[in-house]
Amino acid sequence: MKKLGSSHIKDVMENGTREVIRGSKKEVRHTSTNTKLRIKSMFNLMLDEAVGLKLVTSNVARSFDVKDMRKEADYQKKK
């Protein structure tokens, strides 16, 4: 946790993928905007707890905002 930086969190959000297996086919999908927002939220909660336990001095997940992603997610919901 001490070595975790905001660049690591952004990398997970932007380059995260998941494998979907349907029968014998394997498909790699990139994370959706909503999933990226959930990843950010999860890091916020984990690092808040780490700050509370005095494992780290600050929450690096709160050092950047994802306003553009929220706007995109809201736009996708309206479609």
N, CA, C and O of each residue as an XYZ file, in Angstrom:
316
protein
N       0.820     -1.191      0.000
C       0.000      0.000      0.000
C       0.865      1.255      0.000
O       0.504      2.258     -0.617
N       1.989      1.207      0.679
C       2.833      2.394      0.783
C       3.406      2.801     -0.565
O       3.653      3.985     -0.794
N       3.620      1.850     -1.455
C       4.209      2.147     -2.766
C       3.161      2.442     -3.830
O       3.511      2.757     -4.967
N       1.901      2.346     -3.487
C       0.813      2.583     -4.435
C       0.707      4.063     -4.743
O       0.628      4.890     -3.834
N       0.705      4.396     -6.016
C       0.583      5.789     -6.438
C      -0.644      5.999     -7.297
O      -1.266      5.040     -7.754
N      -0.988      7.247     -7.513
C      -2.171      7.541     -8.333
C      -1.991      7.019     -9.753
O      -2.971      6.657    -10.403
N      -0.757      6.973    -10.243
C      -0.523      6.450    -11.596
C      -0.867      4.962    -11.677
O      -1.332      4.492    -12.716
N      -0.644      4.221    -10.595
C      -1.004      2.797    -10.576
C      -2.523      2.627    -10.667
O      -3.020      1.769    -11.397
N      -3.239      3.444     -9.926
C      -4.705      3.355     -9.922
C      -5.250      3.727    -11.301
O      -6.140      3.054    -11.822
N      -4.722      4.786    -11.883
C      -5.162      5.197    -13.223
C      -4.867      4.102    -14.242
O      -5.670      3.863    -15.144
N      -3.719      3.433    -14.106
C      -3.358      2.356    -15.020
C      -4.349      1.192    -14.918
O      -4.763      0.633    -15.933
N      -4.719      0.838    -13.707
C      -5.701     -0.240    -13.515
C      -7.039      0.151    -14.142
O      -7.693     -0.662    -14.794
N      -7.430      1.400    -13.937
C      -8.710      1.863    -14.478
C      -8.711      1.885    -16.002
O      -9.690      1.475    -16.626
N      -7.626      2.356    -16.603
C      -7.577      2.520    -18.053
C      -7.256      1.235    -18.807
O      -7.785      1.017    -19.897
N      -6.409      0.387    -18.255
C      -5.933     -0.788    -18.988
C      -6.494     -2.102    -18.469
O      -6.073     -3.174    -18.904
N      -7.438     -2.027    -17.546
C      -8.027     -3.244    -17.002
C      -8.849     -3.986    -18.039
O      -9.551     -3.375    -18.845
N      -8.759     -5.297    -18.012
C      -9.550     -6.137    -18.913
C     -10.110     -7.307    -18.122
O      -9.708     -7.569    -16.988
N     -11.035     -7.994    -18.743
C     -11.559     -9.219    -18.148
C     -11.797    -10.214    -19.267
O     -12.079     -9.837    -20.405
N     -11.681    -11.478    -18.931
C     -11.912    -12.533    -19.913
C     -13.319    -13.067    -19.751
O     -13.767    -13.358    -18.642
N     -14.003    -13.192    -20.866
C     -15.346    -13.763    -20.882
C     -15.250    -15.066    -21.674
O     -14.820    -15.063    -22.828
N     -15.646    -16.163    -21.063
C     -15.575    -17.458    -21.724
C     -16.999    -17.935    -21.998
O     -17.813    -18.091    -21.087
N     -17.267    -18.158    -23.269
C     -18.572    -18.675    -23.698
C     -18.318    -19.923    -24.537
O     -17.922    -19.849    -25.700
N     -18.556    -21.056    -23.916
C     -18.259    -22.316    -24.597
C     -16.764    -22.451    -24.781
O     -15.999    -22.400    -23.818
N     -16.350    -22.628    -26.042
C     -14.916    -22.752    -26.317
C     -14.293    -21.414    -26.716
O     -13.088    -21.337    -26.953
N     -15.114    -20.360    -26.790
C     -14.603    -19.040    -27.168
C     -14.182    -18.254    -25.940
O     -14.867    -18.249    -24.917
N     -13.041    -17.589    -26.064
C     -12.543    -16.736    -24.996
C     -12.431    -15.319    -25.555
O     -11.790    -15.098    -26.582
N     -13.051    -14.374    -24.880
C     -13.078    -12.996    -25.349
C     -12.515    -12.077    -24.264
O     -12.837    -12.233    -23.086
N     -11.686    -11.131    -24.657
C     -11.134    -10.156    -23.716
C     -11.896     -8.853    -23.890
O     -11.983     -8.321    -24.997
N     -12.445     -8.343    -22.803
C     -13.206     -7.093    -22.840
C     -12.532     -6.052    -21.962
O     -12.000     -6.368    -20.897
N     -12.561     -4.826    -22.415
C     -12.032     -3.717    -21.624
C     -13.098     -3.256    -20.636
O     -14.288     -3.505    -20.830
N     -12.663     -2.588    -19.583
C     -13.594     -2.146    -18.554
C     -14.475     -1.018    -19.076
O     -14.028     -0.160    -19.837
N     -15.730     -1.037    -18.653
C     -16.658      0.026    -19.017
C     -16.408      1.236    -18.127
O     -15.664      1.160    -17.150
N     -17.026      2.332    -18.470
C     -16.885      3.554    -17.675
C     -17.399      3.340    -16.260
O     -16.773      3.790    -15.300
N     -18.521      2.663    -16.120
C     -19.067      2.413    -14.784
C     -18.130      1.533    -13.952
O     -17.976      1.748    -12.750
N     -17.510      0.551    -14.589
C     -16.562     -0.307    -13.877
C     -15.341      0.493    -13.436
O     -14.825      0.279    -12.339
N     -14.877      1.405    -14.275
C     -13.753      2.265    -13.906
C     -14.098      3.111    -12.683
O     -13.270      3.286    -11.789
N     -15.316      3.631    -12.648
C     -15.748      4.419    -11.490
C     -15.826      3.561    -10.239
O     -15.504      4.028     -9.146
N     -16.246      2.322    -10.385
C     -16.296      1.411     -9.234
C     -14.897      1.051     -8.737
O     -14.675      0.913     -7.534
N     -13.958      0.902     -9.667
C     -12.571      0.625     -9.289
C     -12.033      1.790     -8.465
O     -11.403      1.588     -7.427
N     -12.285      3.003     -8.931
C     -11.826      4.201     -8.211
C     -12.444      4.251     -6.825
O     -11.763      4.565     -5.849
N     -13.721      3.943     -6.735
C     -14.419      3.939     -5.449
C     -13.824      2.901     -4.504
O     -13.650      3.165     -3.315
N     -13.512      1.720     -5.036
C     -12.926      0.663     -4.217
C     -11.571      1.092     -3.653
O     -11.284      0.866     -2.477
N     -10.739      1.712     -4.499
C      -9.445      2.202     -4.021
C      -9.623      3.299     -2.975
O      -8.879      3.350     -1.995
N     -10.612      4.180     -3.180
C     -10.890      5.218     -2.182
C     -11.198      4.592     -0.826
O     -10.649      5.009      0.194
N     -12.065      3.602     -0.813
C     -12.457      2.962      0.444
C     -11.295      2.211      1.088
O     -11.086      2.307      2.297
N     -10.540      1.463      0.282
C      -9.404      0.711      0.830
C      -8.360      1.643      1.425
O      -7.835      1.388      2.509
N      -8.064      2.720      0.716
C      -7.034      3.632      1.200
C      -7.523      4.482      2.364
O      -6.722      4.873      3.213
N      -8.820      4.779      2.424
C      -9.362      5.456      3.605
C      -9.139      4.588      4.840
O      -8.757      5.087      5.898
N      -9.378      3.303      4.700
C      -9.166      2.368      5.807
C      -7.683      2.285      6.175
O      -7.332      2.248      7.355
N      -6.816      2.257      5.161
C      -5.376      2.205      5.412
C      -4.899      3.465      6.140
O      -4.018      3.384      6.996
N      -5.471      4.629      5.810
C      -5.135      5.863      6.515
C      -5.608      5.770      7.962
O      -4.893      6.167      8.882
N      -6.814      5.245      8.155
C      -7.358      5.084      9.495
C      -6.517      4.153     10.363
O      -6.396      4.356     11.571
N      -5.943      3.138      9.740
C      -5.087      2.187     10.461
C      -3.632      2.657     10.535
O      -2.772      1.967     11.081
N      -3.374      3.837      9.978
C      -2.047      4.451      9.956
C      -1.016      3.609      9.203
O       0.165      3.588      9.550
N      -1.491      2.913      8.160
C      -0.589      2.167      7.284
C       0.026      3.091      6.237
O       1.155      2.880      5.796
N      -0.725      4.110      5.847
C      -0.254      5.134      4.907
C      -0.628      6.500      5.461
O      -1.494      6.613      6.328
N       0.028      7.533      4.955
C      -0.233      8.877      5.487
C      -1.327      9.618      4.739
O      -1.965     10.510      5.298
N      -1.553      9.254      3.467
C      -2.593      9.932      2.691
C      -3.235      8.963      1.706
O      -2.673      7.917      1.381
N      -4.421      9.333      1.241
C      -5.169      8.532      0.280
C      -4.866      9.059     -1.118
O      -5.409     10.085     -1.526
N      -4.004      8.365     -1.850
C      -3.623      8.817     -3.190
C      -4.763      8.694     -4.193
O      -4.737      9.352     -5.233
N      -5.751      7.874     -3.908
C      -6.893      7.735     -4.810
C      -7.737      9.008     -4.829
O      -8.463      9.257     -5.792
N      -7.647      9.798     -3.790
C      -8.397     11.049     -3.740
C      -7.610     12.217     -4.324
O      -8.069     13.358     -4.276
N      -6.431     11.944     -4.874
C      -5.604     13.015     -5.428
C      -5.982     13.369     -6.866
O      -5.441     14.324     -7.425
N      -6.899     12.618     -7.472
C      -7.361     12.951     -8.823
C      -8.862     12.717     -8.920
O      -9.441     11.959     -8.141
N      -9.478     13.379     -9.888
C     -10.924     13.306    -10.050
C     -11.254     12.615    -11.368
O     -10.419     12.543    -12.269
N     -12.453     12.119    -11.468
C     -12.881     11.416    -12.674
C     -14.160     12.049    -13.225
O     -15.081     11.337    -13.626
N     -14.222     13.377    -13.247
C     -15.405     14.093    -13.713
C     -15.788     13.704    -15.135
O     -16.963     13.483    -15.426
N     -14.800     13.622    -16.020
C     -15.086     13.287    -17.410
C     -15.703     11.902    -17.530
O     -16.598     11.690    -18.349
N     -15.233     10.959    -16.720
C     -15.797      9.607    -16.751
C     -17.234      9.608    -16.258
O     -18.076      8.892    -16.801
N     -17.524     10.402    -15.236
C     -18.890     10.470    -14.718
C     -19.836     11.023    -15.776
O     -20.945     10.517    -15.943
N     -19.405     12.058    -16.491
C     -20.233     12.634    -17.554
C     -20.500     11.594    -18.629
O     -21.619     11.483    -19.128
N     -19.469     10.827    -18.987
C     -19.617      9.789    -20.007
C     -20.565      8.698    -19.523
O     -21.391      8.216    -20.299
N     -20.465      8.301    -18.263
C     -21.336      7.270    -17.709
C     -22.790      7.748    -17.699
O     -23.699      6.986    -18.031
N     -23.004      8.991    -17.324
C     -24.360      9.550    -17.335
C     -24.918      9.587    -18.740
O     -26.100      9.315    -18.947
N     -24.076      9.922    -19.716
C     -24.489      9.948    -21.114
C     -24.882      8.557    -21.590
O     -25.874      8.394    -22.301
N     -24.086      7.536    -21.188
C     -24.373      6.154    -21.588
C     -25.685      5.667    -20.993
O     -26.408      4.904    -21.635
N     -26.009      6.102    -19.757
C     -27.256      5.691    -19.112
C     -28.473      6.249    -19.848
O     -29.519      5.602    -19.900
N     -28.339      7.451    -20.420
C     -29.456      8.108    -21.098
C     -29.769      7.493    -22.446
O     -30.871      7.676    -22.963
N     -28.823      6.765    -23.029
C     -29.037      6.149    -24.352
C     -30.099      5.088    -24.320
O     -30.395      4.479    -25.348
